Amino acid sequence: MSRLSAIVVAGLLCAAVAATARSSLEPEAMAMGRVRDPTWLPSGRTLRITSLGQRLLLSDVYWLRLVQYMGETLLAHVDRWGATLPLAEIVTDLDPRHGYAYQVVGSDLGFVPGRAADAEKILKKGMRNLPDRWTLYWVYAVNKFLYQGDFAEAAEYARRAAVAGKRPHLALLAANLALAADAEYRTTEAFLEEAIRTADTPELRVQLERRLVKVRTYQVLSQVEKAVAEYRRRYVVWPMGLEVLISEGLLRAIPEDPSGGQVILDLSTGAVRSTVLGERKPLRNTMAGEAQ
């Protein structure tokens, strides 16, 4: 056997041994070709150095793996997000201008319990590498507002989105957020409507639409509660039905329940509730609590 042939055979044997060893250590990943354990993923920076000038092509390969991983997670309805950020890091280390990767991963991880820090990390990386991409600031603002109840930081990043994207309506939202107190529900409704228009995935859109229904229902309940409180202030007792509030001019009509149920008044306690969503809860605690 020639020296060249011996080297080739030795190389093939080494590759076979390595493949066998890896297969024995992680048989499912080798058999299915799917990402299971993020600790097995390589470093994006190392791949960038060793990509032999094909870093963008390699970035696309890992982007497809990331999309497959997230798709499997969503379809299976399981809490399996551990490799999402590592895969996104690889994609964006190889291609720092892959704006869609930052945006999609930041959006999807934003509403996953326990993944807020991951969403924040990838979005901030995107803002560093693509400072003119206004949607990254916007997604960050949405996450802070809806899932963490941080009005101040949401307002700041909505303002940055307005500046970067030259979108005055976002500047108005930012101003409203900074003052959000009495107008809390109207601000939230506007925020959600804009978030739904810019949602990247059907799953995220569904999540946002559900929250929008809740916000609209709570807004109706809040209006009825104020009418009940005013009646109580005037007459000391609770009103004997919603019709009484209409006759007193405190309500224009029996309000419809946006969640599809009915608005009910408890005559003994004055409590107002939806037959679908129950009594109104503080909006900030509700939004933040759903992400915990």
One Martini backbone bead per residue (centre of mass of N, CA, C, O) as a GRO file, in nm:
protein
  292
    1MET     BB    1   0.097   0.036   0.022
    2SER     BB    2   0.076   0.351  -0.005
    3ARG     BB    3   0.115   0.636   0.163
    4LEU     BB    4  -0.149   0.776   0.069
    5SER     BB    5  -0.339   0.540   0.128
    6ALA     BB    6  -0.279   0.523   0.431
    7ILE     BB    7  -0.384   0.805   0.502
    8VAL     BB    8  -0.673   0.768   0.402
    9VAL     BB    9  -0.747   0.525   0.579
   10ALA     BB   10  -0.686   0.662   0.849
   11GLY     BB   11  -0.892   0.888   0.815
   12LEU     BB   12  -1.144   0.706   0.791
   13LEU     BB   13  -1.112   0.567   1.063
   14CYS     BB   14  -1.131   0.820   1.238
   15ALA     BB   15  -1.412   0.903   1.142
   16ALA     BB   16  -1.557   0.645   1.231
   17VAL     BB   17  -1.486   0.660   1.530
   18ALA     BB   18  -1.614   0.938   1.583
   19ALA     BB   19  -1.899   0.864   1.494
   20THR     BB   20  -1.940   0.631   1.694
   21ALA     BB   21  -1.896   0.793   1.953
   22ARG     BB   22  -2.121   1.000   1.908
   23SER     BB   23  -2.350   0.797   1.876
   24SER     BB   24  -2.321   0.678   2.170
   25LEU     BB   25  -2.369   0.959   2.314
   26GLU     BB   26  -2.595   1.063   2.068
   27PRO     BB   27  -2.817   0.885   1.902
   28GLU     BB   28  -3.057   1.068   1.830
   29ALA     BB   29  -2.908   1.295   1.682
   30MET     BB   30  -2.777   1.108   1.467
   31ALA     BB   31  -3.035   0.971   1.356
   32MET     BB   32  -3.209   1.254   1.304
   33GLY     BB   33  -3.052   1.535   1.273
   34ARG     BB   34  -3.107   1.679   1.555
   35VAL     BB   35  -3.151   1.908   1.794
   36ARG     BB   36  -3.096   1.868   2.159
   37ASP     BB   37  -2.804   1.960   2.259
   38PRO     BB   38  -2.649   2.268   2.294
   39THR     BB   39  -2.354   2.165   2.381
   40TRP     BB   40  -2.297   2.053   2.077
   41LEU     BB   41  -2.256   2.322   1.975
   42PRO     BB   42  -2.087   2.537   1.809
   43SER     BB   43  -1.898   2.804   1.749
   44GLY     BB   44  -1.946   3.080   1.560
   45ARG     BB   45  -1.655   3.195   1.561
   46THR     BB   46  -1.517   2.937   1.470
   47LEU     BB   47  -1.673   2.900   1.205
   48ARG     BB   48  -1.583   3.164   1.078
   49ILE     BB   49  -1.279   3.084   1.057
   50THR     BB   50  -1.349   2.778   0.917
   51SER     BB   51  -1.531   2.853   0.643
   52LEU     BB   52  -1.372   2.933   0.381
   53GLY     BB   53  -1.568   3.183   0.281
   54GLN     BB   54  -1.872   3.035   0.384
   55ARG     BB   55  -2.048   3.184   0.609
   56LEU     BB   56  -2.327   3.238   0.472
   57LEU     BB   57  -2.392   2.948   0.406
   58LEU     BB   58  -2.368   2.846   0.698
   59SER     BB   59  -2.585   3.028   0.813
   60ASP     BB   60  -2.818   2.900   0.649
   61VAL     BB   61  -2.796   2.620   0.769
   62TYR     BB   62  -2.855   2.712   1.067
   63TRP     BB   63  -3.124   2.845   1.008
   64LEU     BB   64  -3.271   2.585   0.928
   65ARG     BB   65  -3.227   2.448   1.202
   66LEU     BB   66  -3.378   2.659   1.366
   67VAL     BB   67  -3.653   2.637   1.228
   68GLN     BB   68  -3.691   2.338   1.288
   69TYR     BB   69  -3.673   2.352   1.595
   70MET     BB   70  -3.908   2.553   1.641
   71GLY     BB   71  -4.124   2.393   1.491
   72GLU     BB   72  -4.118   2.140   1.670
   73THR     BB   73  -4.188   2.284   1.933
   74LEU     BB   74  -4.464   2.402   1.849
   75LEU     BB   75  -4.604   2.138   1.746
   76ALA     BB   76  -4.550   1.975   2.027
   77HIS     BB   77  -4.599   2.148   2.285
   78VAL     BB   78  -4.308   2.212   2.411
   79ASP     BB   79  -4.043   2.276   2.652
   80ARG     BB   80  -3.799   2.343   2.387
   81TRP     BB   81  -3.547   2.612   2.395
   82GLY     BB   82  -3.232   2.576   2.451
   83ALA     BB   83  -3.121   2.607   2.130
   84THR     BB   84  -3.208   2.883   2.020
   85LEU     BB   85  -2.984   3.081   2.099
   86PRO     BB   86  -2.732   2.925   1.999
   87LEU     BB   87  -2.826   2.922   1.703
   88ALA     BB   88  -2.852   3.230   1.672
   89GLU     BB   89  -2.554   3.288   1.729
   90ILE     BB   90  -2.441   3.141   1.489
   91VAL     BB   91  -2.587   3.290   1.263
   92THR     BB   92  -2.485   3.589   1.365
   93ASP     BB   93  -2.181   3.533   1.354
   94LEU     BB   94  -2.175   3.467   1.048
   95ASP     BB   95  -2.435   3.687   1.019
   96PRO     BB   96  -2.476   4.003   1.147
   97ARG     BB   97  -2.715   4.081   0.908
   98HIS     BB   98  -2.947   3.883   1.023
   99GLY     BB   99  -3.231   4.028   1.099
  100TYR     BB  100  -3.449   3.798   1.113
  101ALA     BB  101  -3.324   3.636   1.343
  102TYR     BB  102  -3.351   3.840   1.567
  103GLN     BB  103  -3.659   3.888   1.540
  104VAL     BB  104  -3.778   3.603   1.569
  105VAL     BB  105  -3.640   3.516   1.833
  106GLY     BB  106  -3.728   3.761   2.004
  107SER     BB  107  -4.031   3.710   1.974
  108ASP     BB  108  -4.060   3.407   2.065
  109LEU     BB  109  -3.905   3.431   2.345
  110GLY     BB  110  -4.078   3.653   2.487
  111PHE     BB  111  -4.334   3.434   2.557
  112VAL     BB  112  -4.138   3.252   2.709
  113PRO     BB  113  -4.091   3.105   2.987
  114GLY     BB  114  -3.767   3.205   3.097
  115ARG     BB  115  -3.671   3.382   2.804
  116ALA     BB  116  -3.615   3.692   2.829
  117ALA     BB  117  -3.302   3.705   2.827
  118ASP     BB  118  -3.265   3.583   2.545
  119ALA     BB  119  -3.424   3.795   2.389
  120GLU     BB  120  -3.252   4.037   2.479
  121LYS     BB  121  -2.977   3.944   2.372
  122ILE     BB  122  -3.045   3.917   2.063
  123LEU     BB  123  -3.156   4.206   2.025
  124LYS     BB  124  -2.901   4.363   2.115
  125LYS     BB  125  -2.723   4.246   1.900
  126GLY     BB  126  -2.886   4.357   1.662
  127MET     BB  127  -2.861   4.661   1.739
  128ARG     BB  128  -2.555   4.669   1.706
  129ASN     BB  129  -2.545   4.557   1.398
  130LEU     BB  130  -2.854   4.707   1.340
  131PRO     BB  131  -2.936   5.027   1.409
  132ASP     BB  132  -3.163   5.068   1.158
  133ARG     BB  133  -3.355   4.841   1.275
  134TRP     BB  134  -3.659   4.907   1.405
  135THR     BB  135  -3.788   4.622   1.480
  136LEU     BB  136  -3.601   4.558   1.721
  137TYR     BB  137  -3.702   4.779   1.910
  138TRP     BB  138  -3.998   4.697   1.900
  139VAL     BB  139  -3.979   4.409   2.012
  140TYR     BB  140  -3.852   4.495   2.276
  141ALA     BB  141  -4.089   4.671   2.369
  142VAL     BB  142  -4.305   4.453   2.369
  143ASN     BB  143  -4.175   4.266   2.576
  144LYS     BB  144  -4.161   4.472   2.810
  145PHE     BB  145  -4.467   4.533   2.819
  146LEU     BB  146  -4.621   4.249   2.810
  147TYR     BB  147  -4.412   4.043   2.990
  148GLN     BB  148  -4.286   4.273   3.222
  149GLY     BB  149  -4.412   4.566   3.281
  150ASP     BB  150  -4.202   4.782   3.137
  151PHE     BB  151  -4.274   5.095   3.057
  152ALA     BB  152  -4.012   5.261   3.041
  153GLU     BB  153  -3.849   5.080   2.841
  154ALA     BB  154  -4.063   5.063   2.626
  155ALA     BB  155  -4.065   5.364   2.561
  156GLU     BB  156  -3.768   5.393   2.474
  157TYR     BB  157  -3.784   5.175   2.233
  158ALA     BB  158  -4.013   5.308   2.081
  159ARG     BB  159  -3.856   5.565   2.025
  160ARG     BB  160  -3.625   5.430   1.865
  161ALA     BB  161  -3.808   5.314   1.646
  162ALA     BB  162  -3.912   5.588   1.543
  163VAL     BB  163  -3.635   5.696   1.457
  164ALA     BB  164  -3.526   5.462   1.276
  165GLY     BB  165  -3.822   5.441   1.104
  166LYS     BB  166  -3.991   5.696   1.072
  167ARG     BB  167  -4.243   5.664   1.310
  168PRO     BB  168  -4.468   5.860   1.463
  169HIS     BB  169  -4.665   5.655   1.604
  170LEU     BB  170  -4.442   5.545   1.797
  171ALA     BB  171  -4.393   5.807   1.945
  172LEU     BB  172  -4.675   5.821   2.064
  173LEU     BB  173  -4.660   5.559   2.221
  174ALA     BB  174  -4.421   5.640   2.395
  175ALA     BB  175  -4.566   5.875   2.534
  176ASN     BB  176  -4.797   5.707   2.654
  177LEU     BB  177  -4.625   5.515   2.822
  178ALA     BB  178  -4.499   5.732   3.010
  179LEU     BB  179  -4.826   5.794   3.103
  180ALA     BB  180  -4.931   5.523   3.194
  181ALA     BB  181  -5.257   5.488   3.356
  182ASP     BB  182  -5.550   5.575   3.282
  183ALA     BB  183  -5.464   5.478   2.967
  184GLU     BB  184  -5.379   5.175   2.971
  185TYR     BB  185  -5.575   5.027   2.768
  186ARG     BB  186  -5.536   5.202   2.516
  187THR     BB  187  -5.234   5.156   2.493
  188THR     BB  188  -5.238   4.847   2.476
  189GLU     BB  189  -5.414   4.821   2.226
  190ALA     BB  190  -5.223   4.971   2.033
  191PHE     BB  191  -4.981   4.787   2.078
  192LEU     BB  192  -5.113   4.519   1.986
  193GLU     BB  193  -5.197   4.598   1.701
  194GLU     BB  194  -4.905   4.647   1.606
  195ALA     BB  195  -4.793   4.366   1.680
  196ILE     BB  196  -4.978   4.202   1.491
  197ARG     BB  197  -4.880   4.334   1.223
  198THR     BB  198  -4.559   4.234   1.304
  199ALA     BB  199  -4.588   3.945   1.314
  200ASP     BB  200  -4.395   3.645   1.229
  201THR     BB  201  -4.608   3.442   1.353
  202PRO     BB  202  -4.893   3.268   1.411
  203GLU     BB  203  -4.846   3.210   1.712
  204LEU     BB  204  -4.798   3.501   1.801
  205ARG     BB  205  -5.064   3.619   1.696
  206VAL     BB  206  -5.248   3.455   1.881
  207GLN     BB  207  -5.138   3.560   2.149
  208LEU     BB  208  -5.204   3.861   2.095
  209GLU     BB  209  -5.511   3.832   2.041
  210ARG     BB  210  -5.580   3.729   2.324
  211ARG     BB  211  -5.484   3.984   2.472
  212LEU     BB  212  -5.674   4.181   2.330
  213VAL     BB  213  -5.935   4.064   2.440
  214LYS     BB  214  -5.865   4.111   2.736
  215VAL     BB  215  -5.830   4.415   2.725
  216ARG     BB  216  -6.116   4.484   2.619
  217THR     BB  217  -6.266   4.357   2.855
  218TYR     BB  218  -6.133   4.523   3.085
  219GLN     BB  219  -6.228   4.795   2.981
  220VAL     BB  220  -6.529   4.741   3.022
  221LEU     BB  221  -6.518   4.673   3.324
  222SER     BB  222  -6.401   4.945   3.412
  223GLN     BB  223  -6.642   5.119   3.325
  224VAL     BB  224  -6.850   4.979   3.509
  225GLU     BB  225  -6.707   5.024   3.778
  226LYS     BB  226  -6.727   5.333   3.770
  227ALA     BB  227  -7.035   5.342   3.768
  228VAL     BB  228  -7.076   5.192   4.034
  229ALA     BB  229  -6.912   5.385   4.213
  230GLU     BB  230  -7.090   5.635   4.157
  231TYR     BB  231  -7.352   5.521   4.266
  232ARG     BB  232  -7.246   5.466   4.552
  233ARG     BB  233  -7.176   5.762   4.612
  234ARG     BB  234  -7.474   5.868   4.586
  235TYR     BB  235  -7.649   5.602   4.742
  236VAL     BB  236  -7.451   5.375   4.901
  237VAL     BB  237  -7.561   5.165   4.721
  238TRP     BB  238  -7.614   4.920   4.514
  239PRO     BB  239  -7.701   4.838   4.218
  240MET     BB  240  -7.994   4.668   4.054
  241GLY     BB  241  -7.832   4.696   3.788
  242LEU     BB  242  -7.745   4.803   3.472
  243GLU     BB  243  -8.005   4.966   3.409
  244VAL     BB  244  -7.963   5.178   3.629
  245LEU     BB  245  -7.712   5.308   3.501
  246ILE     BB  246  -7.863   5.408   3.252
  247SER     BB  247  -8.085   5.586   3.395
  248GLU     BB  248  -7.837   5.764   3.530
  249GLY     BB  249  -7.607   5.805   3.294
  250LEU     BB  250  -7.350   5.596   3.333
  251LEU     BB  251  -7.472   5.443   3.086
  252ARG     BB  252  -7.566   5.379   2.757
  253ALA     BB  253  -7.530   5.057   2.772
  254ILE     BB  254  -7.509   4.736   2.742
  255PRO     BB  255  -7.227   4.578   2.747
  256GLU     BB  256  -7.008   4.415   2.559
  257ASP     BB  257  -6.830   4.111   2.539
  258PRO     BB  258  -6.529   4.052   2.378
  259SER     BB  259  -6.512   3.732   2.477
  260GLY     BB  260  -6.840   3.629   2.441
  261GLY     BB  261  -6.998   3.706   2.679
  262GLN     BB  262  -7.093   3.852   2.992
  263VAL     BB  263  -7.194   4.121   3.184
  264ILE     BB  264  -7.173   4.113   3.544
  265LEU     BB  265  -7.369   4.195   3.840
  266ASP     BB  266  -7.323   4.203   4.179
  267LEU     BB  267  -7.570   4.294   4.404
  268SER     BB  268  -7.407   4.247   4.688
  269THR     BB  269  -7.097   4.372   4.590
  270GLY     BB  270  -7.046   4.513   4.291
  271ALA     BB  271  -6.930   4.314   4.111
  272VAL     BB  272  -6.744   4.274   3.806
  273ARG     BB  273  -6.799   4.045   3.522
  274SER     BB  274  -6.700   3.784   3.319
  275THR     BB  275  -6.814   3.477   3.198
  276VAL     BB  276  -6.513   3.416   3.086
  277LEU     BB  277  -6.280   3.601   3.263
  278GLY     BB  278  -6.405   3.750   3.485
  279GLU     BB  279  -6.243   3.943   3.676
  280ARG     BB  280  -6.063   4.208   3.705
  281LYS     BB  281  -5.717   4.275   3.650
  282PRO     BB  282  -5.422   4.385   3.665
  283LEU     BB  283  -5.256   4.441   3.380
  284ARG     BB  284  -4.956   4.411   3.455
  285ASN     BB  285  -4.985   4.144   3.611
  286THR     BB  286  -5.113   3.981   3.383
  287MET     BB  287  -4.890   4.005   3.165
  288ALA     BB  288  -4.655   3.907   3.342
  289GLY     BB  289  -4.784   3.636   3.446
  290GLU     BB  290  -4.801   3.486   3.163
  291ALA     BB  291  -4.462   3.480   3.158
  292GLN     BB  292  -4.415   3.282   3.430
   0.00000   0.00000   0.00000
